[in-house]
Amino acid sequence: MTPSTPSIDTIRPPTGVGPAARKSVETTGTGFKDAMLQALQSTSDLQKESGRLTKDFQLEKSTASLEESMLAGVKSNISFQATLQVRNRVVQAYTDVMNMQV
């Protein structure tokens, strides 16, 4: 019994795909604004969680350990630094565009 190989017509993508089959950028993905808002919300959530765990550890509640509070603090710091770098790059790009001569 020999395995059959598909013909080249079944492998080749269809040609002449109309505009109805193509998806625009608006329908397939989120924009920069949505991605930035999601990143800011995530950073805020991580900072709140870090603060809550640190407070619980300081009050000696059994729900928080030193390792958890330190890890949450490091995660929120990394997230904040990444968000800060994105903001710096956006501001730099805006400044570069505004300084372009027409």
All heavy atoms as an XYZ file, in Angstrom:
768
protein
N       0.849     -1.168      0.000
C       0.000      0.000      0.000
C       0.896      1.232      0.000
O       1.693      1.430      0.906
C      -0.893     -0.028      1.230
C      -1.800      1.132      1.343
S      -2.886      0.848      2.732
C      -4.262      1.713      2.178
N       0.795      2.056     -1.005
C       1.616      3.249     -1.108
C       0.781      4.461     -0.773
O      -0.382      4.559     -1.182
C       2.187      3.400     -2.528
O       1.098      3.515     -3.437
C       3.069      2.231     -2.885
N       1.367      5.373     -0.032
C       0.617      6.585      0.288
C       0.466      7.443     -0.958
O       1.388      7.593     -1.744
C       1.460      7.280      1.349
C       2.834      6.739      1.178
C       2.677      5.360      0.595
N      -0.696      7.982     -1.126
C      -0.930      8.836     -2.289
C      -0.541     10.263     -1.945
O      -0.727     10.725     -0.825
C      -2.391      8.771     -2.718
O      -3.202      9.282     -1.694
N       0.034     10.954     -2.909
C       0.402     12.349     -2.712
C      -0.672     13.222     -3.332
O      -1.210     12.908     -4.400
C       1.757     12.663     -3.369
O       1.675     12.347     -4.755
C       2.864     11.872     -2.716
N      -1.007     14.302     -2.686
C      -2.037     15.177     -3.247
C      -1.538     15.865     -4.507
O      -0.354     16.119     -4.669
C      -2.303     16.191     -2.137
C      -1.092     16.166     -1.291
C      -0.493     14.796     -1.423
N      -2.455     16.145     -5.376
C      -2.073     16.835     -6.608
C      -1.724     18.282     -6.285
O      -2.093     18.815     -5.245
C      -3.209     16.777     -7.631
O      -4.293     17.556     -7.166
N      -1.007     18.906     -7.189
C      -0.559     20.282     -6.979
C      -1.742     21.248     -6.877
O      -1.667     22.264     -6.196
C       0.439     20.706     -8.086
C       1.151     22.026     -7.729
C      -0.284     20.887     -9.403
C       2.119     21.894     -6.643
N      -2.871     20.902     -7.504
C      -4.042     21.779     -7.443
C      -4.643     21.826     -6.043
O      -5.237     22.830     -5.653
C      -5.094     21.323     -8.454
C      -4.612     21.519     -9.887
O      -3.824     22.460    -10.115
O      -5.014     20.735    -10.761
N      -4.511     20.750     -5.278
C      -5.072     20.769     -3.929
C      -4.162     21.481     -2.941
O      -4.605     21.902     -1.895
C      -5.333     19.333     -3.436
O      -4.093     18.622     -3.438
C      -6.359     18.635     -4.288
N      -2.888     21.611     -3.272
C      -1.943     22.300     -2.392
C      -1.924     23.797     -2.660
O      -1.840     24.607     -1.747
C      -0.521     21.716     -2.563
C      -0.521     20.253     -2.163
C       0.483     22.495     -1.757
C       0.778     19.554     -2.452
N      -2.028     24.176     -3.906
C      -1.938     25.573     -4.314
C      -3.127     26.359     -3.770
O      -4.265     25.905     -3.838
C      -1.923     25.629     -5.848
C      -1.526     26.968     -6.389
C      -1.429     26.937     -7.895
N      -0.423     25.955     -8.304
C      -0.419     25.340     -9.474
N      -1.366     25.581    -10.344
N       0.529     24.488     -9.774
N      -2.888     27.554     -3.222
C      -4.003     28.370     -2.734
C      -4.858     28.852     -3.901
O      -4.369     29.007     -5.020
C      -3.324     29.543     -2.023
C      -1.965     29.612     -2.612
C      -1.609     28.218     -3.021
N      -6.127     29.075     -3.654
C      -7.000     29.535     -4.730
C      -6.595     30.921     -5.209
O      -6.190     31.769     -4.420
C      -8.387     29.554     -4.096
C      -8.147     29.633     -2.634
C      -6.828     28.969     -2.385
N      -6.686     31.120     -6.509
C      -6.357     32.426     -7.081
C      -7.636     33.198     -7.316
O      -8.720     32.628     -7.410
C      -5.598     32.268     -8.406
O      -6.418     31.512     -9.296
C      -4.269     31.571     -8.194
N      -7.495     34.498     -7.410
C      -8.652     35.343     -7.694
C      -9.590     35.480     -6.521
O     -10.792     35.573     -6.698
N      -9.050     35.462     -5.315
C      -9.885     35.627     -4.144
C     -10.414     37.050     -4.141
O      -9.663     38.010     -4.243
C      -9.083     35.332     -2.855
C      -9.926     35.609     -1.635
C      -8.594     33.906     -2.864
N     -11.701     37.189     -4.047
C     -12.342     38.497     -4.098
C     -12.186     39.261     -2.800
O     -11.725     38.732     -1.781
N     -12.580     40.527     -2.814
C     -12.443     41.360     -1.626
C     -13.300     40.871     -0.457
O     -12.998     41.147      0.682
C     -12.878     42.747     -2.081
C     -13.450     42.607     -3.425
C     -13.087     41.257     -3.949
N     -14.356     40.117     -0.743
C     -15.202     39.628      0.339
C     -14.472     38.596      1.186
O     -14.754     38.441      2.372
C     -16.474     39.027     -0.233
N     -13.529     37.893      0.615
C     -12.795     36.869      1.351
C     -11.655     37.462      2.171
O     -11.171     36.836      3.094
C     -12.241     35.822      0.398
N     -11.217     38.640      1.818
C     -10.131     39.278      2.557
C     -10.703     40.030      3.756
O     -11.772     40.614      3.683
C      -9.383     40.249      1.656
C      -8.671     39.574      0.530
C      -7.792     40.579     -0.219
N      -7.344     40.000     -1.447
C      -7.598     40.494     -2.652
N      -8.292     41.600     -2.767
N      -7.153     39.896     -3.722
N      -9.952     40.032      4.826
C     -10.398     40.761      6.011
C      -9.560     42.014      6.156
O      -8.370     42.014      5.936
C     -10.255     39.896      7.257
C     -11.207     38.726      7.263
C     -11.116     38.004      8.565
C     -12.106     36.852      8.567
N     -12.079     36.121      9.805
N     -10.206     43.073      6.536
C      -9.482     44.323      6.723
C      -8.833     44.337      8.094
O      -9.111     43.522      8.956
C     -10.436     45.508      6.569
O     -11.378     45.495      7.616
N      -7.969     45.301      8.309
C      -7.253     45.424      9.575
C      -8.232     45.656     10.719
O      -8.051     45.161     11.824
C      -6.225     46.575      9.490
C      -5.564     46.807     10.830
C      -5.195     46.281      8.422
N      -9.306     46.376     10.457
C     -10.250     46.696     11.517
C     -10.965     45.457     12.042
O     -11.336     45.420     13.199
C     -11.303     47.703     11.023
C     -10.764     49.080     10.693
C     -10.143     49.162      9.307
O     -10.533     48.397      8.418
O      -9.252     49.999      9.121
N     -11.190     44.461     11.196
C     -11.940     43.292     11.642
C     -11.052     42.168     12.146
O     -11.529     41.304     12.861
C     -12.820     42.745     10.509
O     -11.986     42.369      9.418
C     -13.852     43.753     10.063
N      -9.785     42.155     11.799
C      -8.943     41.029     12.189
C      -8.189     41.259     13.483
O      -7.899     40.316     14.194
C      -7.911     40.699     11.090
O      -7.121     41.849     10.837
C      -8.601     40.231      9.841
N      -7.826     42.468     13.790
C      -7.016     42.691     14.977
C      -7.414     43.953     15.696
O      -8.241     44.728     15.249
N      -6.814     44.112     16.856
C      -7.081     45.323     17.616
C      -6.077     46.380     17.214
O      -5.003     46.090     16.712
C      -6.959     45.041     19.122
O      -5.637     44.571     19.394
C      -7.967     44.009     19.560
N      -6.419     47.584     17.452
C      -5.539     48.687     17.108
C      -4.547     48.966     18.223
O      -4.549     48.335     19.286
N      -3.684     49.929     17.970
C      -2.670     50.312     18.950
C      -3.324     50.839     20.220
O      -2.864     50.533     21.328
C      -1.740     51.365     18.353
C      -0.687     51.826     19.308
C       0.416     51.033     19.560
C      -0.804     53.041     19.966
C       1.399     51.441     20.460
C       0.164     53.454     20.856
C       1.262     52.659     21.098
N      -4.396     51.585     20.053
C      -5.083     52.153     21.214
C      -5.570     51.042     22.143
O      -5.366     51.100     23.357
C      -6.258     53.014     20.757
C      -7.086     53.569     21.886
C      -8.288     54.323     21.361
C      -9.221     54.698     22.484
N     -10.446     55.309     22.004
N      -6.215     50.027     21.572
C      -6.720     48.928     22.386
C      -5.591     48.151     23.057
O      -5.699     47.763     24.218
C      -7.563     47.973     21.531
C      -8.832     48.629     21.029
O      -9.326     49.568     21.683
O      -9.324     48.206     19.968
N      -4.511     47.934     22.331
C      -3.365     47.225     22.904
C      -2.749     48.032     24.039
O      -2.367     47.472     25.077
C      -2.331     46.941     21.826
N      -2.657     49.336     23.856
C      -2.077     50.185     24.902
C      -2.978     50.233     26.130
O      -2.487     50.151     27.267
C      -1.840     51.595     24.346
C      -0.986     52.447     25.200
S       0.679     51.776     25.270
C       1.406     52.841     26.460
N      -4.287     50.341     25.917
C      -5.213     50.343     27.048
C      -5.153     49.020     27.811
O      -5.186     49.007     29.048
C      -6.645     50.616     26.570
C      -6.931     52.038     26.132
C      -8.335     52.140     25.543
C      -6.781     52.994     27.301
N      -5.042     47.922     27.091
C      -4.941     46.617     27.730
C      -3.645     46.503     28.531
O      -3.635     45.977     29.645
C      -5.023     45.510     26.690
C      -4.999     44.121     27.278
C      -5.058     43.050     26.215
O      -4.991     43.329     25.027
N      -5.188     41.814     26.648
N      -2.545     47.008     27.978
C      -1.258     46.969     28.689
C      -1.305     47.832     29.943
O      -0.795     47.434     31.002
C      -0.139     47.436     27.769
N      -1.921     49.003     29.849
C      -2.034     49.874     31.019
C      -2.905     49.237     32.096
O      -2.590     49.314     33.291
C      -2.590     51.237     30.617
C      -1.657     52.125     29.813
C      -2.396     53.364     29.317
C      -0.440     52.516     30.631
N      -3.988     48.599     31.680
C      -4.866     47.932     32.636
C      -4.146     46.770     33.305
O      -4.252     46.566     34.515
C      -6.144     47.439     31.949
C      -7.156     46.834     32.906
C      -7.647     47.828     33.940
O      -7.981     48.955     33.623
N      -7.687     47.407     35.184
N      -3.382     46.019     32.526
C      -2.617     44.902     33.076
C      -1.577     45.388     34.078
O      -1.408     44.796     35.152
C      -1.944     44.136     31.938
O      -1.110     43.136     32.431
N      -0.887     46.466     33.745
C       0.101     47.046     34.656
C      -0.561     47.507     35.943
O      -0.056     47.251     37.041
C       0.832     48.222     33.990
O       1.491     47.745     32.820
C       1.845     48.866     34.913
N      -1.701     48.153     35.814
C      -2.433     48.622     36.990
C      -2.867     47.452     37.870
O      -2.740     47.503     39.098
C      -3.646     49.437     36.554
O      -4.411     49.833     37.662
N      -3.368     46.395     37.243
C      -3.794     45.217     38.001
C      -2.622     44.569     38.737
O      -2.757     44.158     39.893
C      -4.459     44.192     37.074
C      -5.780     44.678     36.502
O      -6.354     45.654     37.047
O      -6.234     44.086     35.507
N      -1.472     44.482     38.067
C      -0.292     43.900     38.705
C       0.173     44.741     39.891
O       0.576     44.207     40.926
C       0.840     43.736     37.694
C       0.689     42.590     36.697
C       1.748     42.686     35.606
C       0.767     41.253     37.401
N       0.108     46.060     39.759
C       0.515     46.929     40.858
C      -0.446     46.815     42.036
O      -0.023     46.802     43.201
C       0.626     48.370     40.382
C       1.833     48.606     39.498
C       1.920     50.027     38.970
O       0.933     50.740     38.899
N       3.120     50.440     38.605
N      -1.742     46.721     41.750
C      -2.727     46.550     42.826
C      -2.518     45.229     43.548
O      -2.573     45.166     44.781
C      -4.146     46.621     42.260
C      -4.572     48.005     41.852
C      -5.952     47.970     41.227
C      -6.333     49.317     40.660
N      -7.614     49.268     39.926
N      -2.292     44.170     42.783
C      -2.064     42.853     43.373
C      -0.791     42.853     44.221
O      -0.768     42.290     45.320
C      -1.970     41.800     42.273
C      -1.731     40.392     42.764
C      -2.893     39.796     43.527
O      -3.997     40.381     43.528
O      -2.711     38.734     44.133
N       0.247     43.490     43.733
C       1.497     43.587     44.492
C       1.275     44.336     45.805
O       1.750     43.906     46.863
C       2.565     44.300     43.665
O       3.716     44.518     44.433
N       0.561     45.432     45.736
C       0.266     46.200     46.943
C      -0.561     45.413     47.938
O      -0.309     45.450     49.151
N      -1.540     44.681     47.427
C      -2.393     43.879     48.304
C      -1.592     42.772     48.988
O      -1.700     42.571     50.199
C      -3.549     43.264     47.509
C      -4.537     42.496     48.377
C      -5.545     41.735     47.546
N      -4.946     40.673     46.759
C      -4.577     39.477     47.237
N      -4.713     39.208     48.510
N      -4.058     38.567     46.442
N      -0.755     42.061     48.218
C       0.047     40.983     48.796
C       1.069     41.513     49.796
O       1.297     40.894     50.854
C       0.745     40.188     47.691
C      -0.151     39.250     46.882
C       0.603     38.679     45.695
C      -0.702     38.145     47.760
N       1.671     42.650     49.496
C       2.638     43.244     50.419
C       1.954     43.646     51.719
O       2.469     43.389     52.817
C       3.324     44.457     49.773
O       3.970     44.028     48.573
C       4.344     45.089     50.702
N       0.784     44.247     51.597
C       0.042     44.656     52.794
C      -0.365     43.433     53.617
O      -0.228     43.426     54.840
C      -1.196     45.446     52.376
C      -2.041     45.921     53.518
C      -3.256     46.686     53.020
C      -4.193     47.022     54.150
N      -5.434     47.638     53.670
N      -0.861     42.392     52.947
C      -1.254     41.170     53.647
C      -0.060     40.533     54.350
O      -0.179     40.040     55.473
C      -1.881     40.163     52.684
C      -3.274     40.568     52.232
O      -3.836     41.539     52.794
O      -3.801     39.911     51.303
N       1.097     40.538     53.693
C       2.293     39.969     54.326
C       2.716     40.780     55.543
O       3.080     40.220     56.581
C       3.446     39.883     53.325
C       4.704     39.332     53.923
C       4.809     37.982     54.215
C       5.765     40.165     54.222
C       5.961     37.475     54.796
C       6.921     39.664     54.790
C       7.023     38.309     55.088
N       2.655     42.104     55.419
C       3.050     42.956     56.541
C       2.109     42.795     57.729
O       2.523     42.924     58.875
C       3.102     44.416     56.105
C       4.263     44.730     55.195
C       4.207     46.147     54.650
O       3.178     46.814     54.727
N       5.322     46.603     54.103
N       0.838     42.518     57.445
C      -0.140     42.315     58.519
C      -0.143     40.868     59.005
O      -0.984     40.495     59.825
C      -1.541     42.711     58.035
C      -1.719     44.187     57.679
C      -3.109     44.443     57.109
C      -1.476     45.057     58.906
N       0.785     40.081     58.488
C       0.962     38.681     58.864
C      -0.294     37.846     58.629
O      -0.636     36.979     59.427
C       1.435     38.566     60.309
C       2.790     39.199     60.539
C       3.266     39.103     61.962
O       2.563     38.514     62.798
O       4.358     39.622     62.247
N      -0.972     38.101     57.531
C      -2.110     37.270     57.162
C      -1.571     35.980     56.550
O      -0.559     35.980     55.861
C      -3.019     37.986     56.174
C      -3.741     39.163     56.785
C      -4.751     39.729     55.830
C      -5.508     40.867     56.484
N      -6.496     41.445     55.579
N      -2.268     34.909     56.769
C      -1.775     33.605     56.307
C      -1.950     33.412     54.797
O      -1.426     32.447     54.246
C      -2.506     32.478     57.048
O      -3.889     32.532     56.758
N      -2.648     34.323     54.135
C      -2.887     34.155     52.697
C      -1.713     34.602     51.841
O      -1.649     34.258     50.671
C      -4.130     34.948     52.262
O      -3.926     36.326     52.579
C      -5.378     34.439     52.958
N      -0.784     35.360     52.401
C       0.330     35.892     51.609
C       1.662     35.470     52.211
O       1.855     35.521     53.422
C       0.255     37.407     51.544
N       2.577     35.071     51.330
C       3.923     34.726     51.781
C       4.909     35.764     51.246
O       4.583     36.555     50.356
C       4.308     33.332     51.289
O       4.455     33.331     49.888
N       6.109     35.734     51.777
C       7.141     36.655     51.339
C       7.460     36.434     49.864
O       7.605     37.396     49.100
C       8.409     36.482     52.182
C       9.616     37.315     51.764
C       9.287     38.800     51.882
C      10.829     36.959     52.593
N       7.541     35.164     49.459
C       7.865     34.848     48.064
C       6.813     35.385     47.106
O       7.141     35.960     46.067
C       8.008     33.329     47.877
C       9.166     32.713     48.622
C       8.812     32.375     50.068
O       7.631     32.464     50.447
O       9.741     32.030     50.812
N       5.547     35.214     47.456
C       4.467     35.706     46.598
C       4.495     37.225     46.481
O       4.335     37.771     45.385
C       3.100     35.284     47.149
C       2.757     33.837     46.965
C       1.423     33.496     47.602
O       1.074     34.092     48.639
O       0.733     32.637     47.038
N       4.701     37.890     47.604
C       4.696     39.356     47.561
C       5.908     39.893     46.802
O       5.794     40.864     46.053
C       4.626     39.940     48.968
O       5.752     39.558     49.719
N       7.062     39.261     46.960
C       8.250     39.696     46.220
C       8.090     39.439     44.728
O       8.448     40.289     43.901
C       9.497     38.976     46.747
C       9.899     39.386     48.154
S      10.322     41.115     48.291
C      11.817     41.169     47.356
N       7.558     38.282     44.369
C       7.345     37.956     42.958
C       6.336     38.909     42.320
O       6.545     39.383     41.196
C       6.878     36.509     42.811
C       6.765     35.975     41.400
C       8.115     36.025     40.698
C       6.245     34.556     41.417
N       5.268     39.224     43.032
C       4.279     40.173     42.515
C       4.902     41.558     42.337
O       4.616     42.259     41.361
C       3.073     40.248     43.446
N       5.779     41.954     43.263
C       6.458     43.245     43.151
C       7.378     43.297     41.946
O       7.423     44.303     41.226
N       8.104     42.224     41.697
C       9.001     42.176     40.539
C       8.198     42.196     39.243
O       8.548     42.904     38.294
C       9.922     40.933     40.619
C      10.664     40.721     39.327
C      10.892     41.069     41.771
N       7.101     41.428     39.198
C       6.253     41.422     37.995
C       5.691     42.809     37.709
O       5.685     43.264     36.562
C       5.100     40.430     38.164
C       5.474     38.996     37.998
C       4.237     38.127     38.142
C       4.546     36.668     38.013
N       3.328     35.844     38.180
N       5.211     43.489     38.739
C       4.633     44.815     38.516
C       5.712     45.814     38.102
O       5.464     46.690     37.279
C       3.890     45.307     39.761
O       4.778     45.643     40.798
N       6.908     45.670     38.633
C       8.010     46.553     38.257
C       8.398     46.344     36.793
O       8.593     47.315     36.048
C       9.219     46.328     39.166
C      10.331     47.326     38.898
O      10.092     48.422     38.409
N      11.548     46.931     39.215
N       8.506     45.103     36.368
C       8.843     44.811     34.971
C       7.761     45.348     34.040
O       8.053     45.955     33.011
C       9.056     43.300     34.771
C      10.341     42.865     35.471
C       9.101     42.945     33.285
C      10.532     41.370     35.535
N       6.510     45.137     34.415
C       5.405     45.628     33.594
C       5.417     47.153     33.498
O       5.213     47.729     32.426
C       4.078     45.149     34.185
O       2.992     45.635     33.443
N       5.683     47.814     34.624
C       5.738     49.275     34.621
C       6.893     49.782     33.759
O       6.731     50.733     32.994
C       5.875     49.802     36.052
C       5.972     51.288     36.120
C       4.855     52.085     35.911
C       7.184     51.910     36.374
C       4.943     53.471     35.964
C       7.288     53.284     36.425
C       6.163     54.065     36.224
N       8.052     49.155     33.874
C       9.208     49.577     33.079
C       8.956     49.383     31.585
O       9.333     50.228     30.768
C      10.465     48.802     33.502
C      10.958     49.145     34.896
C      11.367     50.602     35.030
O      11.933     51.176     34.114
N      11.063     51.195     36.172
N       8.302     48.284     31.214
C       7.981     48.043     29.807
C       6.992     49.094     29.294
O       7.155     49.628     28.189
C       7.410     46.646     29.620
N       5.990     49.393     30.093
C       5.008     50.417     29.709
C       5.681     51.781     29.578
O       5.392     52.539     28.646
C       3.877     50.482     30.748
O       3.292     49.191     30.883
C       2.812     51.476     30.346
N       6.590     52.086     30.480
C       7.323     53.347     30.435
C       8.170     53.447     29.171
O       8.229     54.502     28.529
C       8.196     53.483     31.680
C       8.918     54.802     31.881
C       7.921     55.929     32.097
C       9.855     54.698     33.067
N       8.814     52.352     28.780
C       9.629     52.355     27.566
C       8.767     52.549     26.322
O       9.164     53.255     25.381
C      10.440     51.063     27.466
C      11.550     50.961     28.487
C      12.554     52.091     28.352
O      12.960     52.457     27.260
N      12.940     52.661     29.484
N       7.586     51.935     26.289
C       6.679     52.127     25.154
C       6.255     53.584     25.086
O       6.244     54.202     24.013
C       5.450     51.197     25.262
C       4.388     51.570     24.238
C       5.869     49.745     25.084
N       5.925     54.168     26.236
C       5.544     55.580     26.251
C       6.676     56.460     25.746
O       6.465     57.380     24.946
C       5.155     56.012     27.657
C       4.618     57.442     27.672
C       4.968     58.250     28.834
N       6.321     58.074     29.328
C       7.028     59.057     29.843
N       6.532     60.261     29.901
N       8.237     58.846     30.292
N       7.893     56.174     26.174
C       9.042     56.964     25.728
C       9.238     56.860     24.219
O       9.529     57.857     23.546
C      10.314     56.524     26.456
C      10.306     56.905     27.916
O       9.536     57.760     28.342
N      11.150     56.250     28.695
N       9.063     55.661     23.680
C       9.214     55.479     22.227
C       8.122     56.212     21.460
O       8.384     56.791     20.402
C       9.177     53.995     21.867
C      10.271     53.172     22.483
C      11.514     53.210     21.633
N      12.573     52.460     22.276
C      13.319     51.571     21.695
N      13.151     51.307     20.424
N      14.251     50.944     22.363
N       6.900     56.184     21.978
C       5.798     56.890     21.310
C       6.042     58.395     21.331
O       5.850     59.081     20.318
C       4.441     56.528     21.963
C       3.331     57.441     21.486
C       4.087     55.073     21.687
N       6.475     58.912     22.454
C       6.764     60.347     22.552
C       7.904     60.719     21.610
O       7.846     61.749     20.916
C       7.080     60.745     24.012
C       7.652     62.149     24.092
C       5.832     60.635     24.865
N       8.935     59.889     21.537
C      10.055     60.153     20.633
C       9.609     60.123     19.172
O      10.003     60.976     18.372
C      11.182     59.139     20.857
C      12.404     59.406     20.003
C      13.062     60.733     20.312
O      13.205     61.098     21.476
N      13.459     61.461     19.301
N       8.759     59.156     18.825
C       8.252     59.084     17.451
C       7.408     60.311     17.124
O       7.515     60.876     16.027
C       7.438     57.813     17.259
N       6.581     60.737     18.056
C       5.760     61.935     17.842
C       6.660     63.154     17.644
O       6.428     63.969     16.741
C       4.831     62.142     19.039
C       4.027     63.412     18.961
C       2.911     63.495     18.143
C       4.391     64.534     19.699
C       2.177     64.660     18.066
C       3.664     65.704     19.625
C       2.560     65.769     18.814
O       1.840     66.928     18.742
N       7.690     63.286     18.464
C       8.614     64.424     18.347
C       9.321     64.394     17.004
O       9.473     65.432     16.352
C       9.639     64.376     19.491
O       8.944     64.373     20.734
C      10.565     65.571     19.447
N       9.750     63.189     16.580
C      10.418     63.071     15.274
C       9.498     63.471     14.134
O       9.910     64.178     13.213
C      10.903     61.647     15.051
C      12.049     61.267     15.977
O      12.644     62.181     16.595
O      12.344     60.056     16.086
N       8.248     63.070     14.191
C       7.292     63.432     13.147
C       7.026     64.926     13.155
O       6.964     65.566     12.086
C       5.976     62.631     13.298
C       4.886     63.180     12.399
C       6.216     61.152     13.015
N       6.904     65.514     14.333
C       6.635     66.956     14.398
C       7.821     67.784     13.934
O       7.641     68.905     13.467
C       6.264     67.347     15.853
C       4.947     66.750     16.298
S       3.563     67.113     15.191
C       3.409     68.864     15.409
N       9.023     67.255     14.035
C      10.211     67.989     13.601
C      10.546     67.782     12.127
O      11.483     68.401     11.630
C      11.427     67.591     14.455
C      11.311     68.122     15.863
O      10.667     69.123     16.105
N      11.926     67.440     16.799
N       9.788     66.934     11.443
C      10.032     66.727     10.009
C       9.671     67.974      9.226
O       8.673     68.631      9.513
C       9.205     65.552      9.474
C       9.702     64.221      9.860
S       8.657     62.984      9.073
C       9.318     61.523      9.810
N      10.480     68.269      8.222
C      10.166     69.401      7.365
C       9.343     68.907      6.190
O       9.616     67.856      5.622
C      11.446     70.050      6.855
C      12.228     70.711      7.988
C      13.470     71.387      7.458
O      13.786     71.316      6.279
N      14.189     72.049      8.352
N       8.356     69.683      5.847
C       7.460     69.297      4.761
C       7.974     69.782      3.435
O       8.536     70.755      3.209
C       6.036     69.822      5.003
C       5.120     69.417      3.866
C       5.527     69.300      6.308
